[in-house]
Amino acid sequence: MESQLSDLNDNPYDRLSPFEVRELLLDAAEKGAEERRSTGKEANVLDASRGNPNFLNTAARDGYNLLGLFANDLAREQTPQDMDGLLPPKEEIYRKFDEFLDGLQVSSTFGDTATFLRRAIDYVDKELGIAKDEFVAELVDASLGGIYPTPPRMLPAAERVAQQYSGHVLMGEDMDLAAKFDVFATEGATAGIVYTLNSLKTNRILHQGDKIALITPTYSPYLELPGLAENGFEVVPLEGTQESEWQIDDAQIEKLKDPEVKALFLVNPTNPTSVNISPDSLEKIADLIKTERQDLIVMTDTVYANFIDEFDTLLTEVPRNTIGIYSYSKYFGATGWRLGTVMLHEDNIIDEKIANLPQEDKDALWERYKIKATDPSQLKFIDRIELDSRSVSLSHTGGLSTPQQAMMTLFGLYDLVDDKQEYRQYIQDVLKGRHESLYKGLGSSIPPMATTNYYTLIDVADMAEKKYGTEFREYMEKNLHPVEFLEKMAHDSLTVLLPGMGFAAPRWTIRVSLANLQENTYEAIGQNVLTTIDDLHDEYQAPPAGGGAPVPVDVYA
């Protein structure tokens, strides 16, 4: 098999997104699989390249499906036609739902789901002070999807549940602080990132040429977004190292003192290194913000917070400065649902910055938002994000679809009423088992650092050196591109992983997702990494025809 690298110029793997490299690797794996099948051998591709989990929460989905059945039956009751319905009245809607659940309670299939729904409604009534009729009516309307999201930013009860759930997951002892954060429901964390960044530019808070600090290694789009022509930001990396267990030291934090650094973006817990940024580092960043950089904007992606027990966040340390981005996708196995939130404290520096803009900028923003408010200057930034997400003029029909908001609400409530956190413990145990299986295959002990176990980085060059010495490592680094190593493994071992360098990790690291394959599969993946190193060493040792020095490694020999 000939490497696709030969069809490209100037080491394109150094600039390609790892998720584009993935497509090349999948193609190499499929060609390898076809070759095996042609000889009658079994061929299954092991794709551990993306973070789409193969686990999911079924309990909340059962609740959603039963809610939909009830809502549909109630709507159908309003007309004589079986195929037609009208939006159901809200009067005594909880009583009707309670009777519906009574009919399910005796069923071994749906009894537990009925119990969950009752517990969820009681929780909202007692803990959040939302009347049962009011809450069930919102859920019913939302599940039917018959009304525009109103308000477009987020349905009222759904927002309150999202606040409570966010406090539970992200804020620990400071859980009550979550009620001070306004929430915008978005199509996953991806949309939240894009909407927020666009609004920061639209509202003259960020400008082309501004410096944006990133804690690295990090999720590759955060590395790629700043350099896009429409953004034109300069990235200032705050680099973690393997020796420091991927934590950032004081010298890196010092970079934030530069007044030209306008914002700090971080994924915490991290991707691909899967560690919680230490309380010490976060405290130092927070102290710097409080004393010297009160103007610094922080955007923290907290998608993996559920997978680590001791989670710390700048949302609680410097709430005025911090924008929170969260997704339900990973923990609940809901990447296809596209459920995420943007959180912003009601007293925040972005609103303050907008109020202090030069008059020329204020006038331009007045013109932009004048169709939405009699006094556009009073619009909060969190509302501007929603307005900008639909180009202002279409924002009255914007917002996350109401069925998505209903599902989001039930996911959040499931975790809130799960007193023993059984689902959380189960998922954490599953990931831990996969992590252990991978390192068993590698013949190595798991790194001692506390991680989410959602991803792991393997330093291939380091493993090659430990097994075969420094000369082989140097030879491999000189004659082989890291992606060629992955391409060989994809073709020969049908195993697809991602290059760590695409996440600003060390050049010869590879990222393994522990989320999407069965536990015993990861032992095979670890063995396949070693086999690829072994095969390359065999080729390295093979004497060339006619004698002389070893020829450069042909990864597709």
N, C-alpha and C positions, 0 to 999 in steps of 0.2 A: 504493500500500500504506500502510495506517495503522499507525503505531508502536504496539506493544503497551504502550509506556510510558504511553499515554493511559488504559489500563485499570487502572493501578495508582496508588497514592497516595504522597505524601511522598518522591519520588525513590527508589523502592525499589532502583534499581540501585546506590545508594550502600551498601546493606546486604546485597544478595544475594550469595551465594557466586559467584565467577566460573564455577564449574562448573554452577550453575543458570542463570546468564546464557547459558551455552553452549547450553542447550536452546532458549532463545528465539531465539538467533542461527541455530541449525540450522533452526528452523521458518521463519525469514525467508528463509534460503537456499533451502529446499525450495520455498517459494512463488514465489520468483524463478525457480527452475528450471522449475517447472510453467508459468509464464508464457512462458518461452522455448520449451519443448517444444510448447506450443499453437500456436506460429507456425512449427513445423518446424525450429527451431534445436537444435543440440546443447547439452546443459546438464549439466555435471559440477561438483559441489560440491567445492571445495578446502578440506578441513577440517584445519587446522593448529592445532587448539585444545587437544588433549590430548597427553600425553607417551608414549602407547603407541607403541613403535617398530615400524616395518615391516621391520626387519632382525632376524634371529634366528640362534642357533647351532644348526646342524643336526648337527654331529659328535657332540656329547654326547647329542643326542636319538637318533641312530642307535645309540649305545652303550646307551642306556636300552632301546630297542626290542629289540635283540638280547639284552640281559640278560633281558628279559621272556620272550622265546621260549625261551631256555635254561632259565629257572626253571620255566616251564610244562611243558616236555618232561620235566624232572627230576621234577616233581610227578606227571605222568601215568604215569611209569614205576612208581610205587608201587602202582598198581591195575590190574586187568584191563580196566577200562572206559575207553574213549577220552574220554568226557566228564567223567570224575571224576579226582581227584588227591588225594594226601596231601602234607602238608608234607614236603619232601625231607630226607633225613638229611644231616648235615654232614660225615661221614667222606669224606675224599678229594674234597671238593667242588671244590677248586681244580684238581685233576688232570682232573676231568670237564669243567670249564669250559675248561681249556687245550685239551683234545681237541676240544671244540666250536669253539673259535676256529681250530684247525688246519684244520677243514673250511671255514672262511670265508676263510682267508688267501689262497687261490688265486683268490677271486672278486674281479673288478675293482670290484664294487659294495660289498662288505663288507670287503675286505682292509684298507683304511685304518682302518676302525672296529675291527677285530680288533687292529690294531697299537696304536691308542689305548687300548683296554681293557687290553692287556698292560702298556703303559707305566704306566697308572694304578695297576694292581695292584702292579707293581714299585716305584713311587714310595711307595705306602702302606707296603709291606714295608720298604724301605730307609730312607726319610726319617722315617717315623712309628713304625716298630717294631711294626706290626700284622701278624701272620702272615697269609699269603695265604688259608689256609683260613678263618680267622676273618673276614677282610674279605669274601671272596666269599660266605660263608654269610650275613653280615648283609645284603649287597646282594640276594641271592636272596630271603631272607625279606621284605625291605623291598619289593622290586618286586612280589611276590605279594600283599602287603597282607593276609595271612592272620592276622596277630598284632597285638595292640594295640602301639602304640609303647612300648618298654620299654628304659630308663626313659622315662616320659612326656615329660620335658623335651627329650630328644634321644637318638637311638641313639648308642652309644659311639664307633664308628668314624666315623660321620657328624659327630659333634661334633669329633672330632680333625681331620678334613679341613676342617671349617668354620673351626676355629681357624687352621689353616695357610693356608688361602685368604685369610682376613681379614688375617692378617699380611702376606701377599704384596701385597694390594691397598691396605691402609690404613696399614701401619706401616713400610714401606720398610726402612731399615737396622735398625730396631727390631723386625723381624719375629718374633724369638724371644719377644718379650713377649706375643705372641698366645696362647701356650700357657698363660698365667696368667689368661686370660679364660674364664669359664664361658659357655656358649652355650645359648640357648633358641630352638629352631626355631619359627617362627610363620608364619601365613598372610599373608606379605608384610610389608613395613615398616608398613603400615597397622595390622595387628593388633599388631605389636610396640609401636607408639606407644600404642595404646589400652590394651593389657594393662599396660604399664609405668606409665602415668599412673594407671590404676585402682588398681594395687597400692601406689603411692606414697601415695594417699589412704587406702586400706584400712589400711595399716600406720602411719597417723598421722604420716607424714613431711610431707605437704602437706595444707593445710587451706583451706577457703573463706576468701577474703579475702587469701590470700598473694599476693605479687607474683612474677610470672614474667617474666624478661627474654627478649626475642626479638630476634635479629639480623634486621633488615628491610632490603629487601623479603624476603619469605619465602613458602613454600608456604602457601596460604590456610587449610587446616585448622588449622595452628598458630596462626593469628590467631583462628580461630573457636572452637576447643576450650576455651580458657580462660574464655570468657564464657558457656558453657552452664551452666544452672542447677545441674547436679550438680557442677560444678567451682567456679565463682564466683571465679576468679583475676583479679587485676588485671595487665594487660599493661604492661610497661615496655619500650618499643622502644629498641633500640640501632641507630640509623639510619645506613645507608650512603647515599652520594650518588653521582649520576652523575659529578660533578666529581672525586670521589675514586676513581673506577672501582669503586664499590660497596663500598669498604672502610670500616671504622668507625674513627673517630678517637679520640684519647685522652679527649676529653670524654664520649664515649658509653661507653667502657669504665669511666670513673669511676662511672657509675651502679651498677655491680656492688658498689661499696663499701657501699651501703645494706643493712644487715643484714635488712631486711624482704624483700629479694629472695632468695627461697629456692632458685630454680633458674634456669638459663640453657638455653634451647632454641635450637638452630641447625641449619640445613641447610648442609652444607659438603661439596663445592662447592654453590653456592647455586642456588635455583630461586625466581624466574625469571631472575635476573641471570647465572647460569652462570659465576661466578668462584670461584676458590679463595680463601678468606679468607687474607690474607697471613700469612706466618710471623711477621712483626713484631707484628701484632695478636694472633695466638694466643699468642705468647710473653708479651705484656703481660697478657693474660687469665690465663695460667697463673701468672705471677709474682704477680698479685693474689690468686689462689686460694691459692698456697703461703704467702703472707705475711700476708694480712688476712682471707681468706674461705675458710679450710680447710673450712668447713661447706657451701659452695655445691655444689649438685648440677648437673651438666651432662648434657644429653641431646643427642647429636649424630647427626643423620641423614646418613649417608654414601653415599646411593644412587648419586650421580653420580661417585664417586671414580675409577672406571675410565676416565672420559673425559678426564682431565687428567693430564699427565705428572708435574708437580711437586706432589704432594698433601701437605698438612700437616694434622695433626689433634690435637685435645686428648686423644685416646685415649693418645697416647704422652707428651704433656706433663704431664698430670695424671690418670694412669690410675685412681687411687683415687676420684676424683670423677666420672668420666665413664661414662655409659651409652652404648653404641654401638648404633645402629639401622642395619641394612643390608638391602637387597633385591637379589635376583638378577634382578629383572624387567626392568630397563632394559637392562643390558649384554648379557644373553643372549636378549633378546626373549621374555620369559616372564611377562608380566603376568597371563596367564590361569592360570599354574601356582600363583600365590600362594606365593612362596618368600621368606622373610625370616628375620632373626635379631636377637635381643637379646643383647648382650655386656656382661658385667660382671666387672671384675677380682675375683679371689678375695679380695683385701684391699681393701675398699671402705668408703667413709664411710656408706653406707646401712645396712649391717649394724651399723656402729658406732652410728648414730643409733637404730636399733631397740633395741640393747642398753641405751641410755641414756634410753629413754622413761620417763615417770612410771609408777609402779607400777600405777595405774589402767588405763593404756593397755596395759601388759604383760599384765595379767590378762585384758583383753578379747581380746587377740591369742592368749593361751594357749587361751582357750575356742574361738576360731575354728579354730585349727590342731591342737587336741588329738587329733583322730582320725587325724592323719598322723604323729605322732612322740611317742615317750615323753617327750621334752623339747622341746616346740615352740619354746622360746626359741632353740634352736640351729639352726633352719631358716634357711638362707641366703635373702637377698632374691630372688636369681635363681630359686630353687625356689618361693618364695612367689608369684612372678609366674605360674608354671605352675599352681600350686594355685588361685590366684584366677581364672585364665582359665576354669576349669571349676567355679567356686563351691565349691572345696575338696572337697566330698563326691563330686564326679564326676571328680576329677582323675586317678584311677587309669585312667580310659578317655580321658584327654585327650592332648594332644600333637599335633603335626603328623602327618598321615597318613604311613605309612612309604613308599608310592610317591613322595610328594612329597620325602621325605628322600633317597630313592635318586637322584631327578633332581637335587636340590640338590648331592649329593655328586659326581655325575658332572660337573655344570657346574663346580664348584670344581676338580676334578681336571683337567679339560680346560685350564683356564687355568694351573694349576700345572705341567703337563708341556709346555705350549706355550713352549718355550725361547726362540724368536725373537719371541714375542708377536705372531704374524702376525694373529691374529683381532683383537686389540686395535688394532693399527695400521690394519687394514682399516676397522674401525668408525669410528675417529677420522678417517680420510681421507674416509669417506662424509659424516660430519657437517660436516667442514670445507668440502667441496664444496658442500653445500646452503647453508651460511652465505654463501659467496661468491656463489652464484647469487641469493640473496635480495637482497643488497646491490647486485648488478649491476642487478636490477630496480628498486631504489630510486634508482639513479644516484648512489650514495654509497659511500664507502670504509668498510670494516669498522672498528669501533672498535678501537683498538690493544691493548686489554687482553687478556691470555691468558684464554681461556674454554674451557668444555667443548664449546662449539658445539651444545649440546643444545637450548637455548632462546635467544632474543634478545628484547630490549625495543626497541621503536621509539617514539620520542617524536613523536607525530603533530603536536602543537601546534608543536614546534620546527621540524619539516619544513615546516609551513604558513607559519611566519614566514619561514624562509629563502627560500621560493619566492615568497611574495606580500606579505611585509611585516608589520610589527607590528600595523597596524590590522585586517587580516584575522584574525590570530591572536586578538586581543582580541575581535573580533566573534564568531568561532567559539566561543571559550571562554564567552562570555556567553550565546549563544543556542542552544547545542547541548550535550547531555550526551555524554560520551565513548562511552557504550554506544550512543547513537543513531548516532554515526559508524560503529561496528562493525555496527550493524543495517543501515544503508544499504549498507555494503560487502557484507554477507552477501546482501542482497536483489539489489543491482544487479550485483555482481561474483562472486556465489556463493562468497565467501571468508569462512571462519569463523576468527576469532582471539579471544583473550581479553583483557579489560580489565586493564591492569597494576595499577590501583588496588585490585583485589581481592586483590592480593599485597602491599599497602602500598607499591607503587611509585608514582612520580609520577602524578598524576591522568590525564594525557593520554598515557600510555604504553600500548602494546598488546603482548601477549606472543605470540610466534610459536614454535610447537614445530617444531624442525628434524628431528624424529625419524621422522615418519610419512608423508612423501610423497617422491616421486622428485625428483631434483636439479633437473631442468628446470622443475618445477612452482613452485619457490620464486622463480624470476625473474618468473613471472606474478603471484605473490602480491605481490612488491614493486611491480610495475607497477600492480596493483589498488589498493594503498594510495595511490599517487600519483594515480590516476584519480579516486578518491573525493575527495581534496583538490581536484583540478581541478574536479570537478563542483560541489562546494560553493562554490568561488570563483566559478564561472560564475553560480550562483544568487544569490550575494551581490552580484555586479555588476549583475544584471538590474534595471533600474529598475521600481519598482512602478507599477501602473496609476494614472494621475492625477498622477504625479510624487511628489516628496517623498523622504524617507529610505528606504533599502532596508528591506524587510520582513524579519522573522526567517526564518532558513533553514528551508525545508520539506524535510526529509531524504528524503521519499518522493515529491517532485514528479515 
